[in-house]
Amino acid sequence: MTHFDGSTTTKSTNLFALVASLTAVIGCVLVLIGWWLEIAAFKSIVPGLATMKPNTAVAFAFCGAGLWLKQKTGIANRAIATACASVTFIIAFLTLLEYSTGIDLGIDQLLFSDAANTATLHPGRMAVATAIGFLLLGTALLLFDIETQWRIYLTQGLAL
C-alpha cells in the first residue's frame, strides 16, 4: 500500500492526518497533565462543562498515535499502530461492557481518581457515546491495512 504517491490529494490527506494526530496527542497530554496536577482548566475543553475523563484522553492519544503511524512505512510502525488501535478498541469495549453488565472492572479510575465528581453514577467513566465512537475508530484503524476495495469505504464509514 503506497501512501505517498505524490498527488496533491494524497499530500493533503497525509497532512490532515498528521495535523489531526498531533492535535489529538497534544490535547490529550494536556488533559492528562490537568488530571495529574489538578488543573481544572486542562481537564475540560470549556470551563464549567464536563471534564474529559482520563481513559478518554488515553484513547484519543492512542488513536492519534495510531493514525500518525499508519501514514508511515515499515513493519515496526505498522505493528505499533495496530497496537495503538487495539488499545483504543479494548478501552472502548471494556467501557461498554461495564455499562451493559453493570460490572465495575476498575478501569475508570485506574489512572486518576474522579472522587470530586459525585454527581455521576460512574466516576471517571467516559460516556456511552464516547465509548461507541472509540470502538468505531479503533475498528477503522485495525481495518486500515486490509488490501481490498471495500476496506476504503468501510474504514471511512467507521471513522465518520
DSSP file (Angstrom, degrees, kcal/mol; ACC not computed):
  #  RESIDUE AA STRUCTURE BP1 BP2  ACC     N-H-->O    O-->H-N    N-H-->O    O-->H-N    TCO  KAPPA ALPHA  PHI   PSI    X-CA   Y-CA   Z-CA
    1    1 A M              0   0    0      0, 0.0     2,-0.5     0, 0.0   146,-0.0   0.000 360.0 360.0 360.0 121.2    0.0    0.0    0.0
    2    2 A T        +     0   0    0      1,-0.1     3,-0.2    71,-0.0    71,-0.0  -0.839 360.0 174.0 -97.7 125.8    1.5    3.3   -1.1
    3    3 A H  S    S+     0   0    0     -2,-0.5     2,-0.6     1,-0.2    -1,-0.1   0.630  73.4  53.9-100.7 -18.4    0.6    6.3    1.0
    4    4 A F        +     0   0    0      1,-0.1    -1,-0.2     2,-0.1     7,-0.0  -0.721  54.3 147.2-121.0  79.7    2.9    8.8   -0.7
    5    5 A D        -     0   0    0     -2,-0.6    -1,-0.1    -3,-0.2    -2,-0.0   0.462  64.6-113.8 -94.2  -0.1    2.2    8.8   -4.4
    6    6 A G        +     0   0    0      1,-0.3    -2,-0.1    -3,-0.1     2,-0.0   0.311  68.8 136.4  92.8 -10.2    2.9   12.5   -4.9
    7    7 A S     >  -     0   0    0      1,-0.1     4,-2.4     4,-0.0    -1,-0.3  -0.334  63.7-120.8 -72.0 156.3   -0.5   13.6   -5.8
    8    8 A T  H  > S+     0   0    0      1,-0.2     4,-2.5     2,-0.2     5,-0.2   0.888 113.6  52.2 -62.7 -40.4   -1.9   16.8   -4.3
    9    9 A T  H  > S+     0   0    0      2,-0.2     4,-2.6     1,-0.2    -1,-0.2   0.920 110.3  47.6 -63.5 -44.1   -4.9   14.9   -2.8
   10   10 A T  H  > S+     0   0    0      2,-0.2     4,-2.7     1,-0.2    -2,-0.2   0.914 112.3  49.2 -64.0 -43.0   -2.6   12.4   -1.2
   11   11 A K  H  X S+     0   0    0     -4,-2.4     4,-2.3     2,-0.2    -2,-0.2   0.910 113.0  47.5 -62.7 -42.0   -0.3   15.1    0.2
   12   12 A S  H  X S+     0   0    0     -4,-2.5     4,-2.6     2,-0.2    -2,-0.2   0.907 112.8  48.6 -65.5 -42.1   -3.4   17.0    1.6
   13   13 A T  H  X S+     0   0    0     -4,-2.6     4,-2.5     2,-0.2    -2,-0.2   0.921 112.5  47.8 -64.6 -44.3   -4.8   13.8    3.1
   14   14 A N  H  X S+     0   0    0     -4,-2.7     4,-2.2     2,-0.2    -1,-0.2   0.881 112.1  49.9 -64.8 -38.3   -1.5   12.9    4.7
   15   15 A L  H  X S+     0   0    0     -4,-2.3     4,-2.7    -5,-0.2    -2,-0.2   0.914 110.6  49.9 -65.7 -42.5   -1.1   16.5    6.1
   16   16 A F  H  X S+     0   0    0     -4,-2.6     4,-2.8     1,-0.2     5,-0.2   0.920 111.0  49.3 -61.0 -44.0   -4.6   16.4    7.5
   17   17 A A  H  X S+     0   0    0     -4,-2.5     4,-2.4     2,-0.2    -1,-0.2   0.896 111.9  49.0 -62.9 -40.3   -3.9   13.0    9.2
   18   18 A L  H  X S+     0   0    0     -4,-2.2     4,-2.7     2,-0.2     5,-0.2   0.937 113.4  45.6 -64.8 -46.7   -0.7   14.4   10.7
   19   19 A V  H  X S+     0   0    0     -4,-2.7     4,-2.5     1,-0.2    -2,-0.2   0.916 114.6  48.4 -63.7 -43.4   -2.4   17.5   12.0
   20   20 A A  H  X S+     0   0    0     -4,-2.8     4,-2.3    -5,-0.2    -1,-0.2   0.910 112.9  49.0 -62.5 -42.4   -5.3   15.5   13.4
   21   21 A S  H  X S+     0   0    0     -4,-2.4     4,-2.5    -5,-0.2     5,-0.2   0.944 113.6  44.5 -62.5 -49.9   -2.9   13.1   15.0
   22   22 A L  H  X S+     0   0    0     -4,-2.7     4,-2.8     1,-0.2     5,-0.3   0.893 112.4  52.3 -64.6 -40.1   -0.7   15.7   16.6
   23   23 A T  H  X S+     0   0    0     -4,-2.5     4,-2.4    -5,-0.2     5,-0.2   0.925 111.7  46.9 -61.3 -45.0   -3.8   17.7   17.8
   24   24 A A  H  X S+     0   0    0     -4,-2.3     4,-2.1    -5,-0.2    -2,-0.2   0.935 115.8  43.9 -62.7 -47.4   -5.2   14.6   19.5
   25   25 A V  H  X S+     0   0    0     -4,-2.5     4,-2.2     2,-0.2    -2,-0.2   0.938 116.7  44.6 -67.1 -47.2   -2.0   13.6   21.2
   26   26 A I  H  X S+     0   0    0     -4,-2.8     4,-2.1    -5,-0.2    -2,-0.2   0.928 114.4  49.8 -64.3 -44.7   -1.0   17.1   22.4
   27   27 A G  H  X S+     0   0    0     -4,-2.4     4,-1.9    -5,-0.3    -1,-0.2   0.900 112.6  47.0 -60.3 -41.0   -4.6   17.8   23.6
   28   28 A C  H  X S+     0   0    0     -4,-2.1     4,-2.6    -5,-0.2    -1,-0.2   0.841 107.6  55.1 -73.6 -33.1   -4.7   14.6   25.5
   29   29 A V  H  X S+     0   0    0     -4,-2.2     4,-2.3     2,-0.2    -1,-0.2   0.918 108.9  49.8 -62.9 -41.3   -1.3   15.1   27.0
   30   30 A L  H  X S+     0   0    0     -4,-2.1     4,-2.2     2,-0.2    -2,-0.2   0.901 110.0  50.3 -62.7 -40.8   -2.6   18.4   28.3
   31   31 A V  H  X S+     0   0    0     -4,-1.9     4,-2.1     2,-0.2    -2,-0.2   0.931 111.1  48.2 -62.8 -45.1   -5.7   16.8   29.7
   32   32 A L  H  X S+     0   0    0     -4,-2.6     4,-2.5     1,-0.2    -2,-0.2   0.869 110.0  51.7 -65.4 -35.8   -3.6   14.1   31.5
   33   33 A I  H  X S+     0   0    0     -4,-2.3     4,-3.1     2,-0.2    -1,-0.2   0.902 107.6  54.4 -63.6 -40.2   -1.4   16.8   32.9
   34   34 A G  H  X>S+     0   0    0     -4,-2.2     5,-2.1     8,-0.2     4,-0.7   0.897 110.7  44.6 -59.9 -41.8   -4.5   18.5   34.2
   35   35 A W  H  <5S+     0   0    0     -4,-2.1     3,-0.3     3,-0.2    -2,-0.2   0.910 115.4  48.2 -67.3 -42.0   -5.6   15.4   36.0
   36   36 A W  H  <5S+     0   0    0     -4,-2.5    -2,-0.2     1,-0.2    -1,-0.2   0.915 123.0  31.2 -65.9 -44.3   -2.1   14.8   37.4
   37   37 A L  H  <5S-     0   0    0     -4,-3.1    -1,-0.2    -5,-0.1    -2,-0.2   0.348 108.0-118.3 -98.2   5.5   -1.6   18.4   38.6
   38   38 A E  T  <5 +     0   0    0     -4,-0.7     2,-0.8    -3,-0.3    -3,-0.2   0.918  55.2 158.9  57.1  47.3   -5.3   19.1   39.4
   39   39 A I    >>< -     0   0    0     -5,-2.1     3,-1.3    -6,-0.2     4,-0.9  -0.881  26.4-164.1-102.0 103.0   -5.6   21.9   36.9
   40   40 A A  H >> S+     0   0    0     -2,-0.8     4,-1.0     1,-0.3     3,-0.6   0.836  84.7  61.2 -58.7 -36.8   -9.3   22.2   36.2
   41   41 A A  H 34 S+     0   0    0      1,-0.2    -1,-0.3     2,-0.2     3,-0.1   0.782 105.2  48.5 -63.3 -26.7   -8.7   24.3   33.0
   42   42 A F  H <4 S+     0   0    0     -3,-1.3    -1,-0.2     1,-0.2    -8,-0.2   0.708 104.9  59.2 -84.6 -21.1   -6.8   21.5   31.4
   43   43 A K  H << S+     0   0    0     -4,-0.9     9,-3.6    -3,-0.6     2,-0.4   0.721 107.5  44.6 -80.5 -21.4   -9.4   18.8   32.3
   44   44 A S     <  -     0   0    0     -4,-1.0     7,-0.1     7,-0.3    -1,-0.1  -0.967  65.8-145.6-129.7 138.8  -12.3   20.4   30.4
   45   45 A I  S    S+     0   0    0     -2,-0.4    -1,-0.1     5,-0.4     6,-0.1   0.917  99.8  29.9 -66.5 -42.7  -12.4   22.0   26.9
   46   46 A V  S >  S-     0   0    0      4,-0.3     3,-2.1    -3,-0.1    -1,-0.3  -0.979  98.6-113.9-119.1 120.5  -14.9   24.6   28.1
   47   47 A P  T 3  S+     0   0    0      0, 0.0     3,-0.1     0, 0.0    -6,-0.1  -0.233 101.0  24.7 -54.4 135.8  -14.7   25.6   31.8
   48   48 A G  T 3  S+     0   0    0      1,-0.4     2,-0.1    -4,-0.0     3,-0.1   0.147 102.5  99.5  95.0 -19.1  -17.8   24.5   33.7
   49   49 A L  S <  S-     0   0    0     -3,-2.1    -1,-0.4     1,-0.2     0, 0.0  -0.351  89.1 -61.8 -90.2 177.9  -18.7   21.7   31.4
   50   50 A A        -     0   0    0     -2,-0.1    -5,-0.4    -3,-0.1    -4,-0.3  -0.216  57.2-115.7 -59.5 147.7  -17.9   18.0   32.0
   51   51 A T        -     0   0    0     -7,-0.1     2,-0.6    -3,-0.1    -7,-0.3  -0.478  24.7-108.0 -81.2 154.5  -14.3   17.0   32.2
   52   52 A M        -     0   0    0     -9,-3.6    -1,-0.1    -2,-0.1    74,-0.1  -0.756  41.7-126.2 -79.0 125.3  -12.5   14.8   29.7
   53   53 A K     >  -     0   0    0     -2,-0.6     4,-2.3     1,-0.1     3,-0.4  -0.388  14.8-116.2 -73.4 150.2  -12.0   11.5   31.6
   54   54 A P  H  > S+     0   0    0      0, 0.0     4,-2.6     0, 0.0     5,-0.2   0.881 115.8  52.5 -55.4 -41.1   -8.5   10.1   31.7
   55   55 A N  H  > S+     0   0    0     69,-0.5     4,-2.5    53,-0.3     5,-0.2   0.862 108.2  52.1 -64.7 -33.4   -9.5    7.0   29.7
   56   56 A T  H  > S+     0   0    0     -3,-0.4     4,-2.7     2,-0.2    -1,-0.2   0.929 110.2  48.0 -65.1 -44.9  -11.0    9.2   27.0
   57   57 A A  H  X S+     0   0    0     -4,-2.3     4,-2.5     2,-0.2    -2,-0.2   0.914 112.4  48.9 -61.6 -43.3   -7.7   11.1   26.9
   58   58 A V  H  X S+     0   0    0     -4,-2.6     4,-2.6     2,-0.2    -1,-0.2   0.923 111.8  48.7 -63.3 -44.3   -5.7    7.9   26.7
   59   59 A A  H  X S+     0   0    0     -4,-2.5     4,-2.5     2,-0.2    -2,-0.2   0.914 111.7  49.7 -63.6 -42.4   -7.9    6.5   23.9
   60   60 A F  H  X S+     0   0    0     -4,-2.7     4,-2.9     2,-0.2    -2,-0.2   0.927 111.0  50.0 -59.6 -44.5   -7.6    9.8   22.0
   61   61 A A  H  X S+     0   0    0     -4,-2.5     4,-2.7     1,-0.2     5,-0.2   0.912 111.8  47.0 -62.6 -43.2   -3.9    9.7   22.3
   62   62 A F  H  X S+     0   0    0     -4,-2.6     4,-2.6     2,-0.2    -1,-0.2   0.881 112.3  50.6 -67.7 -36.7   -3.7    6.1   21.1
   63   63 A C  H  X S+     0   0    0     -4,-2.5     4,-2.8    -5,-0.2    -2,-0.2   0.941 112.6  46.9 -62.2 -46.7   -6.0    6.9   18.2
   64   64 A G  H  X S+     0   0    0     -4,-2.9     4,-2.4     2,-0.2    -2,-0.2   0.925 114.7  45.3 -61.9 -45.6   -3.8    9.9   17.3
   65   65 A A  H  X S+     0   0    0     -4,-2.7     4,-2.7     2,-0.2    -1,-0.2   0.910 113.6  50.4 -64.7 -41.5   -0.6    7.9   17.5
   66   66 A G  H  X S+     0   0    0     -4,-2.6     4,-1.9    -5,-0.2    -2,-0.2   0.915 111.1  48.2 -62.8 -43.0   -2.1    5.0   15.6
   67   67 A L  H  X S+     0   0    0     -4,-2.8     4,-0.8     2,-0.2    -2,-0.2   0.920 112.9  48.3 -63.4 -43.8   -3.3    7.3   12.8
   68   68 A W  H >< S+     0   0    0     -4,-2.4     3,-0.9     1,-0.2     4,-0.3   0.929 113.0  47.3 -62.3 -45.3    0.1    9.0   12.6
   69   69 A L  H >< S+     0   0    0     -4,-2.7     3,-1.1     1,-0.2    -1,-0.2   0.788 102.2  64.0 -69.8 -27.1    1.9    5.7   12.5
   70   70 A K  H 3< S+     0   0    0     -4,-1.9    -1,-0.2     1,-0.2    -2,-0.2   0.759  98.3  57.1 -66.2 -22.7   -0.4    4.3    9.8
   71   71 A Q  T << S+     0   0    0     -3,-0.9    -1,-0.2    -4,-0.8    -2,-0.2   0.627  96.8  81.7 -80.3 -13.8    0.9    7.0    7.5
   72   72 A K  S <  S-     0   0    0     -3,-1.1     2,-0.2    -4,-0.3    -3,-0.0  -0.508  77.3-126.4 -90.7 158.8    4.5    5.8    8.0
   73   73 A T        +     0   0    0     -2,-0.2     4,-0.2     4,-0.1    -2,-0.1  -0.623  60.5  75.0 -97.4 163.6    6.1    2.9    6.2
   74   74 A G  S  > S-     0   0    0     -2,-0.2     4,-2.0     2,-0.1     5,-0.2   0.062  77.2-103.6 109.1 143.1    7.8    0.0    7.8
   75   75 A I  H  > S+     0   0    0      1,-0.2     4,-2.5     2,-0.2     5,-0.2   0.879 117.4  53.5 -65.0 -40.4    6.7   -3.1    9.7
   76   76 A A  H  > S+     0   0    0      2,-0.2     4,-2.5     1,-0.2     5,-0.2   0.926 109.2  48.5 -63.7 -44.4    7.6   -1.7   13.1
   77   77 A N  H  > S+     0   0    0     -4,-0.2     4,-2.5     1,-0.2    -1,-0.2   0.919 113.4  47.7 -60.7 -43.5    5.5    1.4   12.6
   78   78 A R  H  X S+     0   0    0     -4,-2.0     4,-2.3     2,-0.2    -2,-0.2   0.891 111.3  50.4 -65.5 -40.0    2.5   -0.6   11.4
   79   79 A A  H  X S+     0   0    0     -4,-2.5     4,-2.0     2,-0.2    -2,-0.2   0.915 112.6  46.0 -65.9 -43.0    2.8   -3.1   14.3
   80   80 A I  H  X S+     0   0    0     -4,-2.5     4,-2.5     2,-0.2    -2,-0.2   0.902 111.7  52.6 -66.3 -39.9    2.9   -0.2   16.8
   81   81 A A  H  X S+     0   0    0     -4,-2.5     4,-2.4    -5,-0.2    -2,-0.2   0.901 109.2  49.4 -61.3 -40.9    0.0    1.5   15.0
   82   82 A T  H  X S+     0   0    0     -4,-2.3     4,-2.3     2,-0.2    -1,-0.2   0.884 109.7  51.5 -65.7 -38.5   -2.0   -1.8   15.2
   83   83 A A  H  X S+     0   0    0     -4,-2.0     4,-2.4     2,-0.2    -2,-0.2   0.908 109.7  50.1 -63.7 -41.4   -1.2   -2.0   18.9
   84   84 A C  H  X S+     0   0    0     -4,-2.5     4,-2.2     2,-0.2    -2,-0.2   0.923 111.6  47.8 -61.8 -44.8   -2.4    1.6   19.4
   85   85 A A  H  X S+     0   0    0     -4,-2.4     4,-2.5     1,-0.2    -1,-0.2   0.887 111.0  52.2 -63.0 -38.7   -5.7    0.8   17.6
   86   86 A S  H  X S+     0   0    0     -4,-2.3     4,-2.8     2,-0.2    -2,-0.2   0.906 107.9  50.4 -64.7 -42.3   -6.1   -2.3   19.7
   87   87 A V  H  X S+     0   0    0     -4,-2.4     4,-2.6     2,-0.2     5,-0.2   0.923 111.1  49.4 -62.1 -43.7   -5.7   -0.4   22.9
   88   88 A T  H  X S+     0   0    0     -4,-2.2     4,-2.2     1,-0.2    -2,-0.2   0.942 112.9  47.2 -58.4 -48.8   -8.3    2.1   21.8
   89   89 A F  H  X S+     0   0    0     -4,-2.5     4,-3.0     1,-0.2    -2,-0.2   0.911 112.5  49.2 -59.9 -44.7  -10.7   -0.7   20.9
   90   90 A I  H  X S+     0   0    0     -4,-2.8     4,-2.9     2,-0.2     5,-0.3   0.907 109.6  50.6 -66.3 -43.1  -10.1   -2.5   24.2
   91   91 A I  H  X S+     0   0    0     -4,-2.6     4,-2.0     1,-0.2    -1,-0.2   0.941 115.4  43.7 -58.7 -46.8  -10.7    0.6   26.3
   92   92 A A  H  X S+     0   0    0     -4,-2.2     4,-2.5    -5,-0.2    -2,-0.2   0.923 114.2  49.7 -65.3 -44.8  -13.9    1.2   24.5
   93   93 A F  H  X S+     0   0    0     -4,-3.0     4,-2.3     1,-0.2    -2,-0.2   0.927 111.9  47.5 -60.9 -46.2  -15.0   -2.4   24.6
   94   94 A L  H  X S+     0   0    0     -4,-2.9     4,-2.3     2,-0.2    -1,-0.2   0.877 111.2  51.7 -65.2 -36.8  -14.4   -2.7   28.3
   95   95 A T  H  X S+     0   0    0     -4,-2.0     4,-2.2    -5,-0.3    -1,-0.2   0.928 111.6  46.2 -64.5 -44.5  -16.2    0.5   29.0
   96   96 A L  H  X S+     0   0    0     -4,-2.5     4,-2.7     1,-0.2    -2,-0.2   0.863 110.4  54.3 -66.0 -34.7  -19.2   -0.7   27.0
   97   97 A L  H  X S+     0   0    0     -4,-2.3     4,-2.2    -5,-0.2     6,-0.4   0.909 107.1  51.1 -63.3 -42.1  -19.0   -4.0   28.8
   98   98 A E  H  X S+     0   0    0     -4,-2.3     4,-2.0     1,-0.2    -2,-0.2   0.925 113.2  45.1 -60.1 -45.2  -19.1   -2.2   32.1
   99   99 A Y  H  < S+     0   0    0     -4,-2.2    -2,-0.2     1,-0.2    -1,-0.2   0.917 115.8  45.7 -65.1 -43.2  -22.2   -0.2   31.1
  100  100 A S  H  < S+     0   0    0     -4,-2.7    -2,-0.2     1,-0.2    -1,-0.2   0.809 124.4  30.7 -74.9 -28.9  -24.0   -3.2   29.7
  101  101 A T  H  < S-     0   0    0     -4,-2.2    -1,-0.2    -5,-0.2    -2,-0.2   0.644  95.6-128.5-103.2 -17.2  -23.3   -5.6   32.5
  102  102 A G     <  +     0   0    0     -4,-2.0     2,-0.4    -5,-0.3    -4,-0.1   0.501  63.3 137.0  79.8   2.2  -23.2   -3.2   35.5
  103  103 A I        -     0   0    0     -6,-0.4     2,-0.8    -5,-0.2    -1,-0.3  -0.678  51.4-140.1 -84.5 134.3  -19.9   -4.7   36.5
  104  104 A D        -     0   0    0     -2,-0.4    -1,-0.0     1,-0.1    -5,-0.0  -0.853  17.9-177.0 -95.9 108.9  -17.1   -2.3   37.5
  105  105 A L        -     0   0    0     -2,-0.8    -1,-0.1   -11,-0.2   -10,-0.0   0.550  42.3-120.6 -82.1  -8.1  -13.9   -3.5   36.1
  106  106 A G  S    S+     0   0    0     -3,-0.1     3,-0.4     1,-0.0    -2,-0.1   0.544  81.1 117.6  83.2   7.1  -11.9   -0.7   37.8
  107  107 A I    >   +     0   0    0      1,-0.2     3,-0.9     2,-0.1     4,-0.3   0.707  60.9  71.1 -79.5 -17.5  -10.6    0.8   34.5
  108  108 A D  T 3  S+     0   0    0      1,-0.2   -53,-0.3     2,-0.1     4,-0.2   0.809 111.5  26.3 -70.5 -30.0  -12.4    4.1   35.0
  109  109 A Q  T 3  S+     0   0    0     -3,-0.4    -1,-0.2     1,-0.1    -2,-0.1   0.010  87.1 113.6-121.9  27.2  -10.2    5.2   37.9
  110  110 A L  S <  S+     0   0    0     -3,-0.9    -2,-0.1     1,-0.1    -1,-0.1   0.897  89.5  26.4 -65.5 -41.7   -7.1    3.3   37.0
  111  111 A L  S    S+     0   0    0     -4,-0.3     2,-0.3     1,-0.3    -1,-0.1   0.906 133.9   5.2 -88.9 -47.8   -5.0    6.4   36.3
  112  112 A F  S    S-     0   0    0     -4,-0.2     2,-0.3    12,-0.1    -1,-0.3  -0.983  71.9-115.1-141.5 148.4   -6.6    9.1   38.3
  113  113 A S        -     0   0    0     -2,-0.3     3,-0.2    -3,-0.1    11,-0.1  -0.672  14.6-165.8 -84.9 136.3   -9.4    9.3   40.9
  114  114 A D    >   +     0   0    0     -2,-0.3     3,-1.5     1,-0.2    10,-0.2  -0.221  43.0 133.5-110.9  39.3  -12.5   11.3   40.0
  115  115 A A  T 3   +     0   0    0      1,-0.3    -1,-0.2     8,-0.1     3,-0.0   0.765  62.3  66.2 -63.8 -26.7  -13.9   11.4   43.5
  116  116 A A  T 3  S+     0   0    0     -3,-0.2     2,-1.2     1,-0.2    -1,-0.3   0.733  88.5  73.2 -67.3 -20.9  -14.6   15.1   43.3
  117  117 A N    X   +     0   0    0     -3,-1.5     3,-0.6     1,-0.2    -1,-0.2  -0.669  51.8 150.7 -97.1  81.3  -17.3   14.3   40.7
  118  118 A T  T 3   +     0   0    0     -2,-1.2    -1,-0.2     1,-0.2    -2,-0.1   0.466  55.0  82.2 -90.0  -1.6  -20.0   12.8   42.8
  119  119 A A  T 3  S+     0   0    0     -3,-0.1     2,-0.3     3,-0.0    -1,-0.2   0.602  82.4  74.1 -78.1 -10.3  -22.8   13.9   40.5
  120  120 A T  S <  S-     0   0    0     -3,-0.6    -3,-0.0     1,-0.1     0, 0.0  -0.769  75.9-137.2-107.7 150.4  -22.3   10.9   38.2
  121  121 A L  S    S+     0   0    0     -2,-0.3    -1,-0.1     1,-0.3    -3,-0.0   0.822 102.4  36.3 -70.7 -32.0  -23.2    7.3   38.8
  122  122 A H  S >  S-     0   0    0      3,-0.1     3,-1.9    -3,-0.0    -1,-0.3  -0.775  85.0-150.0-125.4  84.9  -19.8    6.1   37.4
  123  123 A P  T 3  S+     0   0    0      0, 0.0    -9,-0.1     0, 0.0     3,-0.1  -0.279  80.7  10.5 -58.0 134.5  -17.0    8.5   38.4
  124  124 A G  T 3  S+     0   0    0      1,-0.2   -69,-0.5   -10,-0.2     2,-0.4   0.359  95.7 127.9  83.4  -6.1  -14.2    8.6   35.8
  125  125 A R    <   -     0   0    0     -3,-1.9    -1,-0.2   -11,-0.1    -3,-0.1  -0.693  58.3-124.9 -90.9 133.8  -16.1    6.6   33.1
  126  126 A M        -     0   0    0     -2,-0.4    -1,-0.1     1,-0.1   -74,-0.1  -0.316  39.6 -90.8 -66.8 157.9  -16.4    8.0   29.6
  127  127 A A     >  -     0   0    0      1,-0.1     4,-2.3     4,-0.0     5,-0.2  -0.242  31.0-113.7 -68.1 158.0  -19.9    8.4   28.2
  128  128 A V  H  > S+     0   0    0      1,-0.2     4,-2.6     2,-0.2     5,-0.2   0.920 118.1  52.2 -58.4 -45.4  -21.5    5.6   26.2
  129  129 A A  H  > S+     0   0    0      1,-0.2     4,-2.2     2,-0.2    -1,-0.2   0.880 109.2  50.3 -61.2 -38.1  -21.5    7.6   23.1
  130  130 A T  H  > S+     0   0    0      2,-0.2     4,-2.4     1,-0.2    -1,-0.2   0.922 110.3  49.3 -65.1 -44.4  -17.8    8.3   23.5
  131  131 A A  H  X S+     0   0    0     -4,-2.3     4,-2.2     2,-0.2    -2,-0.2   0.896 110.5  50.5 -63.4 -40.4  -17.0    4.6   24.0
  132  132 A I  H  X S+     0   0    0     -4,-2.6     4,-2.2     2,-0.2    -1,-0.2   0.917 109.6  51.8 -63.3 -42.0  -19.0    3.7   20.9
  133  133 A G  H  X S+     0   0    0     -4,-2.2     4,-2.6     1,-0.2    -2,-0.2   0.918 111.2  46.2 -59.6 -44.6  -17.1    6.4   18.9
  134  134 A F  H  X S+     0   0    0     -4,-2.4     4,-3.0     2,-0.2     5,-0.2   0.851 108.9  55.5 -68.6 -33.6  -13.8    4.9   20.1
  135  135 A L  H  X S+     0   0    0     -4,-2.2     4,-2.0     2,-0.2    -1,-0.2   0.923 111.9  44.1 -61.6 -43.3  -14.9    1.4   19.3
  136  136 A L  H  X S+     0   0    0     -4,-2.2     4,-2.5     2,-0.2    -2,-0.2   0.914 115.5  47.2 -68.1 -43.5  -15.7    2.5   15.7
  137  137 A L  H  X S+     0   0    0     -4,-2.6     4,-2.5     2,-0.2     5,-0.2   0.913 112.1  50.0 -65.4 -42.2  -12.4    4.5   15.4
  138  138 A G  H  X S+     0   0    0     -4,-3.0     4,-2.0     1,-0.2    -1,-0.2   0.910 111.9  48.4 -61.1 -42.2  -10.4    1.6   16.8
  139  139 A T  H  X S+     0   0    0     -4,-2.0     4,-2.1    -5,-0.2    -2,-0.2   0.914 109.9  52.0 -63.9 -43.2  -12.0   -0.8   14.4
  140  140 A A  H  X S+     0   0    0     -4,-2.5     4,-0.6     1,-0.2    -2,-0.2   0.918 111.1  47.2 -60.0 -44.0  -11.4    1.6   11.5
  141  141 A L  H  < S+     0   0    0     -4,-2.5     3,-0.5     1,-0.2     4,-0.3   0.859 110.8  52.1 -67.0 -34.1   -7.7    1.8   12.4
  142  142 A L  H  < S+     0   0    0     -4,-2.0     3,-0.5     1,-0.2    -1,-0.2   0.854 112.7  45.0 -68.7 -33.6   -7.5   -2.0   12.7
  143  143 A L  H >< S+     0   0    0     -4,-2.1     3,-1.6     1,-0.2    -1,-0.2   0.515  86.4  97.9 -85.9  -5.2   -9.0   -2.5    9.3
  144  144 A F  T 3< S+     0   0    0     -4,-0.6    -1,-0.2    -3,-0.5    -2,-0.1   0.802  82.2  47.5 -55.1 -36.3   -6.8    0.2    7.7
  145  145 A D  T 3  S+     0   0    0     -3,-0.5     2,-0.3    -4,-0.3    -1,-0.3   0.456  78.2 118.0 -91.5  -0.9   -4.2   -2.3    6.3
  146  146 A I    <   -     0   0    0     -3,-1.6     2,-1.3     1,-0.1     5,-0.1  -0.515  62.7-138.2 -68.9 130.2   -6.6   -4.7    4.7
  147  147 A E        +     0   0    0     -2,-0.3     2,-0.3     4,-0.1    -1,-0.1  -0.499  60.5 108.2 -94.0  66.4   -6.0   -4.8    1.0
  148  148 A T  S >> S-     0   0    0     -2,-1.3     3,-0.6     1,-0.1     4,-0.5  -0.946  73.4-119.1-134.2 160.3   -9.4   -4.9   -0.5
  149  149 A Q  H >> S+     0   0    0     -2,-0.3     3,-0.9     1,-0.2     4,-0.7   0.889 112.2  54.4 -65.4 -40.2  -11.5   -2.3   -2.3
  150  150 A W  H 3> S+     0   0    0      1,-0.2     4,-2.5     2,-0.2    -1,-0.2   0.696  90.5  78.2 -70.6 -16.7  -14.3   -2.3    0.2
  151  151 A R  H <> S+     0   0    0     -3,-0.6     4,-2.9     1,-0.2     5,-0.3   0.878  89.2  55.1 -58.1 -39.7  -11.8   -1.5    3.0
  152  152 A I  H <X S+     0   0    0     -3,-0.9     4,-2.1    -4,-0.5    -1,-0.2   0.941 112.3  41.5 -60.0 -48.9  -11.7    2.1    2.0
  153  153 A Y  H  X S+     0   0    0     -4,-0.7     4,-2.3     2,-0.2    -1,-0.2   0.888 116.3  49.5 -67.7 -38.8  -15.4    2.6    2.3
  154  154 A L  H  X S+     0   0    0     -4,-2.5     4,-2.6     2,-0.2     5,-0.2   0.940 113.2  44.2 -67.2 -48.3  -15.6    0.6    5.5
  155  155 A T  H  X S+     0   0    0     -4,-2.9     4,-2.3     1,-0.2    -2,-0.2   0.899 115.9  48.0 -65.7 -39.4  -12.8    2.4    7.3
  156  156 A Q  H  X S+     0   0    0     -4,-2.1     4,-2.3    -5,-0.3    -1,-0.2   0.901 112.4  49.4 -67.0 -39.5  -14.0    5.8    6.2
  157  157 A G  H  < S+     0   0    0     -4,-2.3    -2,-0.2    -5,-0.2    -1,-0.2   0.911 112.6  46.8 -64.8 -43.4  -17.6    5.0    7.2
  158  158 A L  H  < S+     0   0    0     -4,-2.6    -2,-0.2     1,-0.2    -1,-0.2   0.906 113.6  48.3 -65.0 -41.5  -16.5    3.8   10.6
  159  159 A A  H  <        0   0    0     -4,-2.3    -2,-0.2     1,-0.3    -1,-0.2   0.885 360.0 360.0 -67.3 -37.8  -14.3    6.8   11.2
  160  160 A L     <        0   0    0     -4,-2.3    -1,-0.3    -5,-0.2    -2,-0.2   0.501 360.0 360.0 -65.8 360.0  -17.1    9.1   10.1
